[in-house]
Amino acid sequence: MALTVHGTYVAKKIDELSDGKTLHILDMGCGKGNVIEGLLPKGHAMYGYDFENRRTAASERLRPYYQENFDNYIKFVDDERKIPFADQQFDLIYAIQVFEHVRFLDSMLAECARVLKPSGKLIMTFPLATAPIEQHVNIPFVQWLPPGNFRVRYLHLWYWLRLRPRLNKMSPYEMAVSRDNFLRNQTYYRFLNEYLSVGAYFFSRFEIDTQTTLRTKLALVADQGVPWKRSLAQWLLNMDDRSFNTLASMVSHFVNITLIFCDPQ
């Protein structure tokens, strides 16, 4: 299975870390198991976990690979505050579009530090609170508004004007209420400083690696995109390092950041 942009980035980081040895790798929030499936050919020990409601979809995709060992490698939880694996089990954890859904950040980072080996790394790709477009409902500024009537009215306008698709024949108002409830109960946007200050309790250092993620995405577009996108991607890839890093910093704050916590303590 072809890897996504973030999956391709993770594959590169795995190659950097492996140095010829087999790694134990955890996909946090593995969903249906798409990324695990794409990384299995690399020959590393791939583990994953997600909430219980993802069990059926993940089992359908991944059980054929793991067979009778499926339940040892892929696990499901009801509480985000506990990772269902042993202390110091993993060389690498990756979490793609997960941490904007994490309610208890301190508990989650503490658990990541617990299950990582002393030299392990946690790779996180997610949107910060500064991102102007909420990526789940794809509507600008909506996550900056307080939950309730005003945000419902704002959402309703987008669906009433048919600027965004509606699901399951829901009315514009029903769609607005549904999306408001989703944002209220399943998203927790934070500023970068909060991640760094909490992470400092559990990890010795951090890296921001958005520039590598961005280069990975642009390289894929330059290779596979439509002609005008290929040309634009190649032009961006040819930028000098200083200009490209400035662009990556903007992407970090306004789209997605790639943050790596290293060396749990």
Secondary structure, 3 states (H helix, E strand, C coil): CCCCHHHHHHHHHHHHHHCCCCCEEEEECCCCCHHHHHHHHHCCEEEEEEEHHHHHHHHHHHHHHHHHHHHHHEEEECCCCCCCCCCCCEEEEEEECCHHHCCCHHHHHHHHHHHEEEEEEEEEEECCCCCCEECCCCEECHHHCCCCHHHHHHHHHHHHCCCCCCCCCCCHHHHHHHHHHHHHHHCCCCCHHHHHHHHCCCEEEEEECHHHHHHHHHHHHHHHCCHHHHHHHHHHHCCCHHHHHHHHHHHHHHCCEEEEEEEEC
